[in-house]
Amino acid sequence: MPPGTPLTDARLSSEIIHQHPQTVSAIAFTIAKFCATQPSATDPDVLAGLLALAESYKTLASGIVYEQIPAIPVQRDLYKALATFLTEANQQPSATPSGRLKDSEIFQLLVFLYRMGLLRTNGRPRSRKFIEFLRGQFPGAQELKHEESRIIVP
């Protein structure tokens, strides 16, 4: 990753993904579902939403409540959708086998997805390569199906 990339200094536990695979999948599915309903969403929008939410959880893990919600509407809507999902999922009695997720664990999961997005996108402003990668991870999901083209080709 190029120097100056956000969250490169964040240390991830080697077993965080193995301890919470359902949570990572659920966050990825939430992103893919959001992008299926928002055709204007691009990889940079997803990365900006993930980055903002990860930084919010980083400050929350240190005991400070501070949110810097993105100003761009698509990024802000994704941020809110993910924040709502994580809040609701963490309030479930059996959110994980070990109980409620800590803010630092959620931060690490978001950093993992952010880094995966950086590696899966091609860096172009209108790229949807990472979004299509996430969509491909859930081939049977009806919520992620593409709308068929209405153009009739003879």
MODELLER restraints for C-alpha pairs under 7 A, 6 or more apart:
rsr = mdl.restraints
at = mdl.atoms
rsr.add(forms.Gaussian(group=physical.xy_distance, feature=features.Distance(at['CA:7:A'], at['CA:111:A']), mean=6.99, stdev=0.5))
rsr.add(forms.Gaussian(group=physical.xy_distance, feature=features.Distance(at['CA:12:A'], at['CA:108:A']), mean=5.82, stdev=0.5))
rsr.add(forms.Gaussian(group=physical.xy_distance, feature=features.Distance(at['CA:24:A'], at['CA:109:A']), mean=6.45, stdev=0.5))
rsr.add(forms.Gaussian(group=physical.xy_distance, feature=features.Distance(at['CA:28:A'], at['CA:134:A']), mean=6.39, stdev=0.5))
rsr.add(forms.Gaussian(group=physical.xy_distance, feature=features.Distance(at['CA:30:A'], at['CA:82:A']), mean=6.91, stdev=0.5))
rsr.add(forms.Gaussian(group=physical.xy_distance, feature=features.Distance(at['CA:32:A'], at['CA:131:A']), mean=6.31, stdev=0.5))
rsr.add(forms.Gaussian(group=physical.xy_distance, feature=features.Distance(at['CA:32:A'], at['CA:134:A']), mean=5.87, stdev=0.5))
rsr.add(forms.Gaussian(group=physical.xy_distance, feature=features.Distance(at['CA:32:A'], at['CA:135:A']), mean=5.55, stdev=0.5))
rsr.add(forms.Gaussian(group=physical.xy_distance, feature=features.Distance(at['CA:32:A'], at['CA:144:A']), mean=6.94, stdev=0.5))
rsr.add(forms.Gaussian(group=physical.xy_distance, feature=features.Distance(at['CA:33:A'], at['CA:143:A']), mean=6.30, stdev=0.5))
rsr.add(forms.Gaussian(group=physical.xy_distance, feature=features.Distance(at['CA:33:A'], at['CA:144:A']), mean=5.88, stdev=0.5))
rsr.add(forms.Gaussian(group=physical.xy_distance, feature=features.Distance(at['CA:34:A'], at['CA:78:A']), mean=6.84, stdev=0.5))
rsr.add(forms.Gaussian(group=physical.xy_distance, feature=features.Distance(at['CA:35:A'], at['CA:41:A']), mean=5.80, stdev=0.5))
rsr.add(forms.Gaussian(group=physical.xy_distance, feature=features.Distance(at['CA:36:A'], at['CA:144:A']), mean=5.68, stdev=0.5))
rsr.add(forms.Gaussian(group=physical.xy_distance, feature=features.Distance(at['CA:41:A'], at['CA:74:A']), mean=6.36, stdev=0.5))
rsr.add(forms.Gaussian(group=physical.xy_distance, feature=features.Distance(at['CA:42:A'], at['CA:126:A']), mean=5.67, stdev=0.5))
rsr.add(forms.Gaussian(group=physical.xy_distance, feature=features.Distance(at['CA:42:A'], at['CA:127:A']), mean=5.77, stdev=0.5))
rsr.add(forms.Gaussian(group=physical.xy_distance, feature=features.Distance(at['CA:42:A'], at['CA:128:A']), mean=5.18, stdev=0.5))
rsr.add(forms.Gaussian(group=physical.xy_distance, feature=features.Distance(at['CA:43:A'], at['CA:121:A']), mean=6.63, stdev=0.5))
rsr.add(forms.Gaussian(group=physical.xy_distance, feature=features.Distance(at['CA:43:A'], at['CA:127:A']), mean=5.63, stdev=0.5))
rsr.add(forms.Gaussian(group=physical.xy_distance, feature=features.Distance(at['CA:43:A'], at['CA:128:A']), mean=5.19, stdev=0.5))
rsr.add(forms.Gaussian(group=physical.xy_distance, feature=features.Distance(at['CA:43:A'], at['CA:129:A']), mean=6.99, stdev=0.5))
rsr.add(forms.Gaussian(group=physical.xy_distance, feature=features.Distance(at['CA:43:A'], at['CA:130:A']), mean=6.01, stdev=0.5))
rsr.add(forms.Gaussian(group=physical.xy_distance, feature=features.Distance(at['CA:43:A'], at['CA:131:A']), mean=6.38, stdev=0.5))
rsr.add(forms.Gaussian(group=physical.xy_distance, feature=features.Distance(at['CA:44:A'], at['CA:125:A']), mean=6.50, stdev=0.5))
rsr.add(forms.Gaussian(group=physical.xy_distance, feature=features.Distance(at['CA:45:A'], at['CA:74:A']), mean=6.72, stdev=0.5))
rsr.add(forms.Gaussian(group=physical.xy_distance, feature=features.Distance(at['CA:45:A'], at['CA:75:A']), mean=5.20, stdev=0.5))
rsr.add(forms.Gaussian(group=physical.xy_distance, feature=features.Distance(at['CA:46:A'], at['CA:75:A']), mean=6.63, stdev=0.5))
rsr.add(forms.Gaussian(group=physical.xy_distance, feature=features.Distance(at['CA:47:A'], at['CA:114:A']), mean=6.07, stdev=0.5))
rsr.add(forms.Gaussian(group=physical.xy_distance, feature=features.Distance(at['CA:47:A'], at['CA:117:A']), mean=6.65, stdev=0.5))
rsr.add(forms.Gaussian(group=physical.xy_distance, feature=features.Distance(at['CA:48:A'], at['CA:75:A']), mean=6.45, stdev=0.5))
rsr.add(forms.Gaussian(group=physical.xy_distance, feature=features.Distance(at['CA:49:A'], at['CA:70:A']), mean=6.98, stdev=0.5))
rsr.add(forms.Gaussian(group=physical.xy_distance, feature=features.Distance(at['CA:49:A'], at['CA:75:A']), mean=5.01, stdev=0.5))
rsr.add(forms.Gaussian(group=physical.xy_distance, feature=features.Distance(at['CA:49:A'], at['CA:76:A']), mean=6.75, stdev=0.5))
rsr.add(forms.Gaussian(group=physical.xy_distance, feature=features.Distance(at['CA:49:A'], at['CA:78:A']), mean=6.01, stdev=0.5))
rsr.add(forms.Gaussian(group=physical.xy_distance, feature=features.Distance(at['CA:49:A'], at['CA:79:A']), mean=4.99, stdev=0.5))
rsr.add(forms.Gaussian(group=physical.xy_distance, feature=features.Distance(at['CA:50:A'], at['CA:79:A']), mean=6.98, stdev=0.5))
rsr.add(forms.Gaussian(group=physical.xy_distance, feature=features.Distance(at['CA:50:A'], at['CA:110:A']), mean=6.44, stdev=0.5))
rsr.add(forms.Gaussian(group=physical.xy_distance, feature=features.Distance(at['CA:50:A'], at['CA:114:A']), mean=6.02, stdev=0.5))
rsr.add(forms.Gaussian(group=physical.xy_distance, feature=features.Distance(at['CA:51:A'], at['CA:114:A']), mean=6.68, stdev=0.5))
rsr.add(forms.Gaussian(group=physical.xy_distance, feature=features.Distance(at['CA:52:A'], at['CA:68:A']), mean=6.54, stdev=0.5))
rsr.add(forms.Gaussian(group=physical.xy_distance, feature=features.Distance(at['CA:52:A'], at['CA:69:A']), mean=6.57, stdev=0.5))
rsr.add(forms.Gaussian(group=physical.xy_distance, feature=features.Distance(at['CA:52:A'], at['CA:70:A']), mean=6.87, stdev=0.5))
rsr.add(forms.Gaussian(group=physical.xy_distance, feature=features.Distance(at['CA:53:A'], at['CA:79:A']), mean=6.23, stdev=0.5))
rsr.add(forms.Gaussian(group=physical.xy_distance, feature=features.Distance(at['CA:54:A'], at['CA:107:A']), mean=5.26, stdev=0.5))
rsr.add(forms.Gaussian(group=physical.xy_distance, feature=features.Distance(at['CA:54:A'], at['CA:110:A']), mean=5.55, stdev=0.5))
rsr.add(forms.Gaussian(group=physical.xy_distance, feature=features.Distance(at['CA:54:A'], at['CA:111:A']), mean=6.33, stdev=0.5))
rsr.add(forms.Gaussian(group=physical.xy_distance, feature=features.Distance(at['CA:56:A'], at['CA:66:A']), mean=6.13, stdev=0.5))
rsr.add(forms.Gaussian(group=physical.xy_distance, feature=features.Distance(at['CA:56:A'], at['CA:67:A']), mean=5.14, stdev=0.5))
rsr.add(forms.Gaussian(group=physical.xy_distance, feature=features.Distance(at['CA:56:A'], at['CA:68:A']), mean=6.98, stdev=0.5))
rsr.add(forms.Gaussian(group=physical.xy_distance, feature=features.Distance(at['CA:57:A'], at['CA:103:A']), mean=5.93, stdev=0.5))
rsr.add(forms.Gaussian(group=physical.xy_distance, feature=features.Distance(at['CA:57:A'], at['CA:104:A']), mean=6.97, stdev=0.5))
rsr.add(forms.Gaussian(group=physical.xy_distance, feature=features.Distance(at['CA:57:A'], at['CA:107:A']), mean=5.34, stdev=0.5))
rsr.add(forms.Gaussian(group=physical.xy_distance, feature=features.Distance(at['CA:58:A'], at['CA:104:A']), mean=6.70, stdev=0.5))
rsr.add(forms.Gaussian(group=physical.xy_distance, feature=features.Distance(at['CA:58:A'], at['CA:107:A']), mean=5.91, stdev=0.5))
rsr.add(forms.Gaussian(group=physical.xy_distance, feature=features.Distance(at['CA:59:A'], at['CA:65:A']), mean=6.44, stdev=0.5))
rsr.add(forms.Gaussian(group=physical.xy_distance, feature=features.Distance(at['CA:59:A'], at['CA:66:A']), mean=6.46, stdev=0.5))
rsr.add(forms.Gaussian(group=physical.xy_distance, feature=features.Distance(at['CA:60:A'], at['CA:103:A']), mean=6.62, stdev=0.5))
rsr.add(forms.Gaussian(group=physical.xy_distance, feature=features.Distance(at['CA:61:A'], at['CA:103:A']), mean=5.09, stdev=0.5))
rsr.add(forms.Gaussian(group=physical.xy_distance, feature=features.Distance(at['CA:61:A'], at['CA:104:A']), mean=5.25, stdev=0.5))
rsr.add(forms.Gaussian(group=physical.xy_distance, feature=features.Distance(at['CA:69:A'], at['CA:76:A']), mean=6.14, stdev=0.5))
rsr.add(forms.Gaussian(group=physical.xy_distance, feature=features.Distance(at['CA:70:A'], at['CA:76:A']), mean=4.99, stdev=0.5))
rsr.add(forms.Gaussian(group=physical.xy_distance, feature=features.Distance(at['CA:89:A'], at['CA:95:A']), mean=5.95, stdev=0.5))
rsr.add(forms.Gaussian(group=physical.xy_distance, feature=features.Distance(at['CA:90:A'], at['CA:100:A']), mean=5.72, stdev=0.5))
rsr.add(forms.Gaussian(group=physical.xy_distance, feature=features.Distance(at['CA:90:A'], at['CA:101:A']), mean=6.40, stdev=0.5))
rsr.add(forms.Gaussian(group=physical.xy_distance, feature=features.Distance(at['CA:117:A'], at['CA:130:A']), mean=5.75, stdev=0.5))
rsr.add(forms.Gaussian(group=physical.xy_distance, feature=features.Distance(at['CA:120:A'], at['CA:129:A']), mean=6.63, stdev=0.5))
rsr.add(forms.Gaussian(group=physical.xy_distance, feature=features.Distance(at['CA:120:A'], at['CA:130:A']), mean=5.19, stdev=0.5))
rsr.add(forms.Gaussian(group=physical.xy_distance, feature=features.Distance(at['CA:121:A'], at['CA:127:A']), mean=6.89, stdev=0.5))
rsr.add(forms.Gaussian(group=physical.xy_distance, feature=features.Distance(at['CA:121:A'], at['CA:129:A']), mean=5.32, stdev=0.5))
rsr.add(forms.Gaussian(group=physical.xy_distance, feature=features.Distance(at['CA:121:A'], at['CA:130:A']), mean=5.12, stdev=0.5))
rsr.add(forms.Gaussian(group=physical.xy_distance, feature=features.Distance(at['CA:135:A'], at['CA:144:A']), mean=6.53, stdev=0.5))
